[in-house]
Amino acid sequence: MKRNMKSTKGFTLVEMLGVLAIIAILVSVVSVGVMSAIRSARITGTVANLKNYETAVAAHIAFNEGNGFIPLTKGATTPLAATGVAQANVHVGQVLLASGAFEQLPAWRVGKEILGANSTLHATWNVDQSIFEGTAATSIWTDRARAECVIAGAPSATSALIDEGANTATFVLNRPIVQGAKIVYVKIPNVSIADAIELSKSINRKEVNTATEINPVQRIGKFVFDASATPSLVVNESGTPAEAGTVHCYYFVGTF
């Protein structure tokens, strides 16, 4: 009588290597898709934050609490309390929070902020007295994502210019910016160059002016940055220079 013998033969080494190779290919394909989706969500979220600043500033000006204006956050006429607060402690977001135009400050998914000491102790905008108030321990926002209100500088046809020493800014847009007007812009520090390029494409709707993607430049439009070897977009920079492989980015919110 013949007995049915079960085979004890397993996978050969070649077969196992083939299976592992297929798995590796599938993982790489899925990983590329996942990373692309993550970057897309990061860019979309950042654009939404910037647009929210535009909406909030317009709402603030319309609110009774806004008194119809945005105060300067940089310059000799910045309305600061007599003690306890300096220009490095204040930004437009605090004004928007006080008037109710913002419920909370945006959470940024791009860039890297340097928080420093007392990062949770914020200056505030006093709606009734129209001044910024704080304490000696109030957090410094020089190296954090924020919105600033400064005086518009001399117009240019070729490049935006952020002068953090003279507390002025100008952007090159389809319509000229009147010199001396108030201009609100958002600064996002230490954005990866890849993210800066994608943000520029999304916001400006055109390719970044660059021969390579190592030192790209975008000096025209609502969203600008300058990662060239000799950057000229920002002069008299008051904060920490951008880290290696990153660039500080600036977004035009509006003039008032």
For each residue, the residues with C-beta under 8 A, 3 or more apart:
1:
2:
3:
4:
5:
6:
7:
8:
9:
10:
11: 15 16 19
12: 15 16
13: 16 17
14: 17 18
15: 11 12 18 19
16: 11 12 13 19 20
17: 13 14 20 21
18: 14 15 21 22
19: 11 15 16 22 23
20: 16 17 23 24
21: 17 18 24 25
22: 18 19 25 26
23: 19 20 26 27
24: 20 21 27 28
25: 21 22 28 29
26: 22 23 29 30
27: 23 24 30 31
28: 24 25 31 32
29: 25 26 32 33
30: 26 27 33 34
31: 27 28 34 35
32: 28 29 35 36
33: 29 30 36 37
34: 30 31 37 38
35: 31 32 38 39
36: 32 33 39 40
37: 33 34 40 41
38: 34 35 41 42
39: 35 36 42 43 194 195 198
40: 36 37 43 44
41: 37 38 44 45 109
42: 38 39 45 46 109 110 195
43: 39 40 46 47 110 195 198 199 202
44: 40 41 47 48 202
45: 41 42 48 49 109
46: 42 43 49 50 108 109 110 188 195 199
47: 43 44 50 51 199 202 203
48: 44 45 51 52
49: 45 46 52 53 106 107 108
50: 46 47 53 54 186 203 223 251 253
51: 47 48 54 55
52: 48 49 55 56 106
53: 49 50 56 57 92 106 147 184 186 251 253
54: 50 51 57 58 253 254
55: 51 52 58 59
56: 52 53 59 60 96 101 102
57: 53 54 60 61 70 92 96 101 147 184 253 254 256
58: 54 55 61 62 254
59: 55 56 62 63 66 99 101
60: 56 57 63 65 66 70 95 96 99 101
61: 57 58 66 68 69 70 256
62: 58 59 66
63: 59 60 66 99 100 101
64: 67
65: 60 98 99 100 127
66: 59 60 61 62 63 69 70 95 99 101
67: 64 127 130
68: 61
69: 61 66 182 256
70: 57 60 61 66 92 95 149 182 184 256
71: 78 79 95 125 130 132 149
72: 75 77 78 79 149 150 151 167 182
73: 78 87 90 91 92 147 148 149 150
74: 78 87 148 149 150 164 167
75: 72 78 87 150 151 167
76:
77: 72
78: 71 72 73 74 75 87 90 132
79: 71 72 130 131 132
80: 85 86 87 90 131 132
81: 84 85 126 131 132 133 134
82:
83: 136
84: 81 133 134 135 136 138
85: 80 81 89 90 123 132 133 134 135 138
86: 80 89 90
87: 73 74 75 78 80 90
88: 140 141 142 238
89: 85 86 122 123 132 134 138 139 140 141
90: 73 78 80 85 86 87 94 123 125 132 134 141
91: 73 94 141 146 147 148
92: 53 57 70 73 95 96 146 147 148 149 184
93: 96 97 102 105 106 146 147
94: 90 91 97 98 122 123 124 125 132
95: 60 66 70 71 92 98 99 125
96: 56 57 60 92 93 99 101 102
97: 93 94 100 101 102 103 104 105 124 125
98: 65 94 95 124 125 126 127
99: 59 60 63 65 66 95 96 125 127
100: 63 65 97 103
101: 56 57 59 60 63 66 96 97
102: 56 93 96 97 105
103: 97 100
104: 97
105: 93 97 102
106: 49 52 53 93 145
107: 49
108: 46 49 111 113 145 188
109: 41 42 45 46
110: 42 43 46 188 191 192 195 199
111: 108 145 188 189 190 191 195 246 249
112: 189 190 243 246
113: 108 143 144 145 189 190
114: 143 144 189 240
115: 119 139 144
116: 119 139 140 143
117: 137 139 140
118: 121 137 138 139 140
119: 115 116 139
120: 139
121: 118 134 135 137 138 139
122: 89 94 134 138 139
123: 85 89 90 94 132 133 134 138 139
124: 94 97 98 132 133 134
125: 71 90 94 95 97 98 99 131 132 133
126: 81 98 129 130 131 132 133
127: 65 67 98 99 130
128:
129: 126
130: 67 71 79 126 127
131: 79 80 81 125 126
132: 71 78 79 80 81 85 89 90 94 123 124 125 126
133: 81 84 85 123 124 125 126
134: 81 84 85 89 90 121 122 123 124 138
135: 84 85 121 138
136: 83 84
137: 117 118 121
138: 84 85 89 118 121 122 123 134 135
139: 89 115 116 117 118 119 120 121 122 123
140: 88 89 116 117 118 143
141: 88 89 90 91 144 146
142: 88 238 239 240
143: 113 114 116 140 189 239 240
144: 113 114 115 141 189
145: 106 108 111 113 186 187 188 189
146: 91 92 93 141 186 187
147: 53 57 73 91 92 93 184 185 186 187 253
148: 73 74 91 92 169 184 185 186 187
149: 70 71 72 73 74 92 182 183 184 256
150: 72 73 74 75 167 168 169 182 183 185
151: 72 75 167 168 180 181 182 183
152: 155 168 169 170 177 178 179 180 181 182 183 255
153: 161 163 166 168 169 170 179
154: 170 179
155: 152 170 176 177 179
156: 159 160 161 170 172
157: 172
158: 172 219 220
159: 156 172 219 220 232 233
160: 156 169 170 171 172 219 220 224 233 250 252
161: 153 156 168 169 170 232 233 234 235
162: 169 185 187 233 234 235 250
163: 153 166 167 168 169 234 235 236
164: 74 167 234 235 236 237 238 239
165: 235 236 238
166: 153 163 236
167: 72 74 75 150 151 163 164
168: 150 151 152 153 161 163
169: 148 150 152 153 160 161 162 163 183 185 250
170: 152 153 154 155 156 160 161 177 179 183
171: 160 177 183 185 221 222 224 252
172: 156 157 158 159 160 219 220 221
173: 176 177 221 222 252
174:
175:
176: 155 173
177: 152 155 170 171 173 181 183 255
178: 152 181 255
179: 152 153 154 155 170
180: 151 152
181: 151 152 177 178 255 256
182: 69 70 72 149 150 151 152 255 256
183: 149 150 151 152 169 170 171 177 252 254 255 256
184: 53 57 70 92 147 148 149 253 254 255 256
185: 147 148 150 162 169 171 250 251 252 253
186: 50 53 145 146 147 148 250 251 253
187: 145 146 147 148 162 248 249 250
188: 46 108 110 111 145 191 248 249 250 251
189: 111 112 113 114 143 144 145 239 240 242 246 248
190: 111 112 113 242 243 246 247 248
191: 110 111 188 195 196 199 225 246 247 248 249
192: 110 195 196 245 246
193: 196 197 213 214 216 227 245 246 247
194: 39 197 198 213
195: 39 42 43 46 110 111 191 192 198 199
196: 191 192 193 199 200 216 218 225 227 247 249
197: 193 194 200 201 208 210 213 216
198: 39 43 194 195 201 202
199: 43 46 47 110 191 195 196 202 203 223 249
200: 196 197 203 204 208 218 221 223 224 225
201: 197 198 204 205 206 207 208
202: 43 44 47 198 199 205
203: 47 50 199 200 221 222 223 251
204: 200 201 218 220 221 222 223
205: 201 202
206: 201 221
207: 201
208: 197 200 201 216 217 218
209: 216 217 218 219 220
210: 197 213 215 216 217
211:
212: 215 216
213: 193 194 197 210 216
214: 193 227
215: 210 212 227 228 229
216: 193 196 197 208 209 210 212 213 225 227 228
217: 208 209 210 225 226 227 228 233
218: 196 200 204 208 209 221 223 224 225 226
219: 158 159 160 172 209 224 226 232 233
220: 158 159 160 172 204 209 224
221: 171 172 173 200 203 204 206 218 224
222: 171 173 203 204 251 252
223: 50 199 200 203 204 218 249 250 251 252
224: 160 171 200 218 219 220 221 233 249 250 251 252
225: 191 196 200 216 217 218 233 247 248 249 250
226: 217 218 219 231 232 233 234 247
227: 193 196 214 215 216 217 231 242 247
228: 215 216 217 231 232
229: 215
230:
231: 226 227 228 234
232: 159 161 219 226 228 235
233: 159 160 161 162 217 219 224 225 226 250
234: 161 162 163 164 226 231 237 248 250
235: 161 162 163 164 165 232
236: 163 164 165 166
237: 164 234 241
238: 88 142 164 165
239: 142 143 164 189 248
240: 114 142 143 189
241: 237
242: 189 190 227 246 247 248
243: 112 190 246
244:
245: 192 193
246: 111 112 189 190 191 192 193 242 243
247: 190 191 193 196 225 226 227 242
248: 187 188 189 190 191 225 234 239 242
249: 111 187 188 191 196 199 223 224 225
250: 160 162 169 185 186 187 188 223 224 225 233 234
251: 50 53 185 186 188 203 222 223 224
252: 160 171 173 183 185 222 223 224
253: 50 53 54 57 147 184 185 186
254: 54 57 58 183 184
255: 152 177 178 181 182 183 184
256: 57 61 69 70 149 181 182 183 184
